[in-house]
Amino acid sequence: MVCKKAVTVSDREDEEFESLTRSLYYDIIGSFTFRHYSSKYFIGEGKLEEIKEFIEQNETDVVIINGKIKSSQWYNLETYLGKRVIDKTMLILEIFADRARSKEARLEVELATLNYQLPLLKEWIHRAKKGEHPGFMAGGEYDIDQYYFHVQKRIKKIRGEIEKIRMERKERRKNRSRKGYFLVTIAGYTNSGKSQLMKTLSGENVVIEDRMFSTLVTRTSRIMNTKKRVLITDTVGFIKDLPPLILEAFQATLEDIFNSDLIIFLIDGSDEFDLLSEKVETSMRIFSGELSAKILPVINKIDRRIRDIDKKAEYIREKISEPVFVSAKTGENIQVLLDRIYSMLEYDREYSLEIESSGNYMPLVSFVYDYGDIVNYEIKDKIYLKFKINSRFDGIIRKYINLL
């Protein structure tokens, strides 16, 4: 693959931003840090001149800004530098477009991209009407207007298709709930090892990629080797300052997090403490919506050398709850994790029954064995049956009791 040459510009040293850039196969040939902002260019004009001199002397395909630039600033930067300019939002959208494989992911990425383009198109229209620019893609004002209305129409259509996907997801969740399944979601920062953990818990042949945002659409499988009906779902990864329009576009995917019974919050234990705490803060802000699910913090990658492990554990303990340390790669402590998962997925209804031995009790016992936990089962002069099960099965249990 031919790597495009990129120049990155940031107001601080930002390893995550550099990783994002490289994950799209950009070859970073120059990195610039600026202190002063400009309302016209976003970047202070002194630093901008330095960047211009660099790209005039070095073959450059794109300049990537670590921040969200206004449409007027974007226009001014491209005009001044004579190169393609994108900001962090557009960089993420390009990464998502590269990773999107399913129809759902492609729709979500397209929606976010078109919403991002609208203010830029308005700027092109504004400039064209003032005679400052020949028009969109060297066309005329009419071409820009037509494209703008096409984008608006396309956005409306995509929203309708995504809403249909959301309703289908909602119906699937209802069906799983009716069948007694618990839903456990793996969530957390991108590259924390979510897909690897998904593979370890489910036994499914999940593709593991060492790059950011390899998962854009949720994947759901059953946790293997357990009687309790538990489904595990992998979700899109988080990053710092994830743009609102991307969160909006991926709402259908994120709903699986907010509607699950338990969230496994996966944390990369190999991160330095400051980075780990920053990622935890970012993730918890995303969790701060209408969240009824329990959160189980899991610190991953203990197969590597983890510095300040006690400090990290104490921080997670105070911030959320007692963490579980695992290695999704080697399987270390996975059984400990499973035990914690099962202990947190308690059945919420308990029955104690005395049944005449002549009663037709076996269908009830069989159903409880499949969908709940039998606490006590004794056969004496009568049948003594005590069990726990999801309250969602109350109607079915009453029917069985009425047949006794």
N, C-alpha and C positions, 0 to 999 in steps of 0.2 A: 504494500500500500504506500502511495506517495504521500508524504507528510507535507502539509501546507506550513509555511513559515509565518509565525505569529510574534507580535510584540505585545506584551502585557503591561498594563498601566494600573497601579493601585495606590491607595493612600496609606498603605501599610504593608508589611510583609504578611502574606497570606498563603500558607501552604495548601489549604483546601482549594483556593482559587487556581493555583498552579496545577494541582492535580486534576481539577475539572477540565482545564485547558488541554492537558496532555491526554486525558481520557478520550478526547475527540481526535486524537492523532495529530494535534498541532505540534510542530517543532518550535519551541520558544527560543528565538534567536536574540531576544533582548527583553529585559524587565526594567520598568521604571517606577519609582516611587515618588509621589508628589505630596507637598504639604498644603499648598494653597489652591482653593477652588476658584472657578470662574463661572459666572452666570451665563456667559456666552458659549464657552467651550467645555464646561465642567472641570477641566484641568487648567491650572494656572498657566498663563501665557508664556512664562519663562520656561517652564518644564515642557510645554507644548513645542516650543521652538527646538529644544534639545531632542525631542522625539522625532520631529520633522527632519532634522539633520541626519539622525540615525537611519531612518528608513530611506532617505535619499541615497545613502551610501551602502545600504544592505537590501538585498532582494526581500521584499516583505509582501505577504498576501493579505494579512488582516491585522488590525489593531484591536485588542480586546480590553475593554474597560471594566475594572472591578467595581461595579456600582450600577445604579439605574440612571441612565442619562435621558434627559428630555428630548422630545422630537426635534426641537430647534437646535439643541446642542449636538445631536447626532448629525443633522444637516450641516452645521457649521464645521464640525470636526472632519467629515468626509470631504467637504469642499477645501478646507485648509490643508489637510494631509494628503489628499489625492489617493487615499486608500480606503478599502472597505473597513467600516468601524462597527463593532457590535459591543453590547454591554453584557453584564453577567446574566441577565434574564434571557437574552437571545442565545447566549452560549449554552445555557441549560436546555433551552428549547431545541437547539441543534443536536445536543446529546440525546435528548428524548426521541427525536425523530430518527436518529441513527439506531436506537435500541428498540423502537416500536416494531412488534411483529404481528400482533393480533389486530383485528379490526377495531376493537375497543380502544387499544392504546393509540392507534393511528388517529382515531377521531378526537381523542382527548388532546393529543399533541397539536393536531391541526386547529382545534378550537383555541387553545392557548396562543398559538402563533398568530392566528388571524386577529385575535383581540389585541395582541401586542402591536400588530401592524397598523391598526386603525388610526392612532394618533400620528404615526409617521406618514401615512397617506394624506391626512389632513394638512400636514406641514408641506408636503409636495404640492397639494392643491393651492395652498396659500401662496407658496413661492411662485408657482406657475402664473397665478392671477396677477401677481405683482410684476411679472416679467423677469423674475430673478432666476428662473430655471426653465428649460425647454419642456419639462413635463416628465411624467413617470416613464422610465425606460426609454427616454429620448422621444416620447410621443408628445401629444398635445394635451391641453387642459381637458378636452373631451374624453381622452383615453383614461386619464386619472379618475374623473368623475364616474365613468362607467365601471372601472375596476373597483372603486370604493363601494358602489352600490352592489356590485357582485359579491364583495367580501361580506357586506352586511347580510345579504340574502343567504350566503353560505353558512354564516354563523348561526342564523336562525334555524336552518335545516339541521346542522350538527347538534345544536342544543336539543332538538326534538329526538334525534337518534340516541343521544346519550341519556335523555330522560327515559326512553324506552329500556335502555340497558339497566338503569337504576331500578326500574319497576321489576324487571326480570330478576335482578339480584335480590330484591326485597322478597319476591315470591319464593326464590330458592332458599332464602334464610328461613322463611315460614315453614317450608316443607321439611327442612332439616330439623327445625325446632319440634314440629309435630312428630317426627320420627325419634325424638329423644336425643338428638346430637347436641353436644356442647361444641361451641366454636372457640378455638384458641387462635389468636392472631400473633404472628411474629412481626414486631415493629422495631424501628430504631434507625440509627444513622446509616447512610449508605456505606457499603464496604465493611459492615460490622460482622458479617458472616451469616446473614439471615438465610440465604439459599442453602448454605452448607448445613445449617441446623435443620432446615426443612427436610433436606435429604436424609439426615441422620435419624430424625424422629419418624419419618413416614416410610423410609425405605424406597421412595420413588426415585426414578432416575432424573433428578433435577440437574440442569446444566449449571456448573459452577464457573463463574468468570471473575477474574481479579480486575474488575473495572467498575467504575461508579455507574449506578442506575442500570444494572443488568436486568433488574426486575421492574417492569412497568405495570403489569397486570397481575392481579392476585391469582395465586395457584392454591388450590385446596385439595388436601388428601387426608386420609384417616391415619391417626397415629397407630403404628403397628404394635402387635403383641399386647393388646389391652382389651379387656371385656367391656370397659366403660366406653360408650360411643363418643369419641372425641375427634373432631376434625381440626386440622392444623392448616393455617393459611399464611402465605408469605405475601408481603406488601411492598410497595415502592419505598425506597429509602428516603430519609430526611437529609437535608443540609441546612446550614446556617442561612438565615434570611431567604428562605424559599419564597419566591415571588408569589403574591396573593393570586395572580391570574393562573398560576400553575396549580395552586391548591384548589382553586375553583374548578379548573378543568378536570382534575383528578378526584373530584368529590365522590363520584360513584365508587372509585377504588378505596378511598379513605373511609367510606361508610362501613366497610368490613371491619375496620378497627373499632369504630365507635359502637358497632352493634354486636361485638363479640362478648363472650362470657368472661374471657381472660386474655390479657395482653402480656405476651412475653416481650419485655423491653430489653432487647439485646444491646449490650454495650461492649465496645472493643477495649478489653482490659490492657492491651499493649500500648494504648495511647498514653502520653504523658499526662499527669494529673490535671494541669490547666486545660488541656485540650479535651480530656474526658469530661470535666465538669462543664465546659462550654457546650459540648454536644448534648449532655444530659439536659441542660437548661433549654436548649433549642427544641429537643424532643418533647419535653414536658409542656412547653408552650403550645405545641400542636395537640397534645393530649388534653389541654385545658378546656376543650369544648364540652358539649353535653355527653360526658363519658360516665357510663354506669359500670363499666367493666372493671374488674380488679386488675392491678398491675403487678407483675412479677418481674423484678429486675434480675437479669442474668448477665454476668460478666464473662465474656467469651475470650478465647485464645490463651488459656492458661498453659497450653503447650509451649508458648513462648515465654521468655523471661519478662515477668511483670514487675516493674518497679513500683514502690510505694503501695503494695497491695493492701496493707492494713489501712492506710490512709484512704484509699479508694473505697474499700469496703465500708468504712465508717461514714464516709460522705454519702454513699448510696443508701446506707441504713437510715441516716438522718433525713435524707431527702425523700426517700420512697418507702422502702422496707428492707428486710433482710435479703441480701442478694444470694444467688446461687452461682458458684464458679464452675465453668465447664470448658471443655474443648470440643466444639462441634466437629472439628476435623478428626481428632483421634477417638472421640467417644467418651473421653474421661468425664466422670460425674454425670453422665446422661441419665442414669437410673435415679440419681438424687434429684435431678430436675423433674423427671417423670413423677416421682413420689410427691414433689411439691405441687405439680400441676393437678394431680388427682386429689390431693388434700384440699385444694382451693376450689375444686369443682364439686361442691357438695350437693347431693340431692336435697331438695327443700320440702319434701313431704314424707312423713313416717306413718305407717299403718301397723296396728297390732290387732290381729283377728283370731277369734276362736271359731273353728269351722267343724261342723258335724262330719265325722269320718265317712258318712254315706254321701256327702255332698260332692259335687263335681268340681273339685278344687284344682285339678291338675292344669287346666288352661290358664288359671290365674298364676300358679307357680311358674309355669313355663314363660308367661309374659314378663313376670317380675325378673326371672333369671336373665332374660334377654335385654331388658331395659332398665333394671334397677339393681339394688343390692339387697340380698336376703340376709337379715341380721340374725334371725332365729327361726328354725324350722323343726318342730317336734311332732311326732306322731304318737299319741297316747290314746286315752279314751276319746279325745278330740284332737283335731289338728290345730296346733299353735303356730301361727305364722306372723313374723314381724319383719317388715322390710321398709327400705327407703327408695324413693323414686321421684322423678320430676313432677311437680304439681301440674304440668301441662298434660299429664296422663290421668288426671282425676276422673274425667268422664269415662274413660275406658275401664278404669279400676272399679268404678261404681257399677258398670254393666256386668263385670265379672262377679262382683259381690252379689248382685241381684240374682244371678244364676245359681248361687250356692244352695 
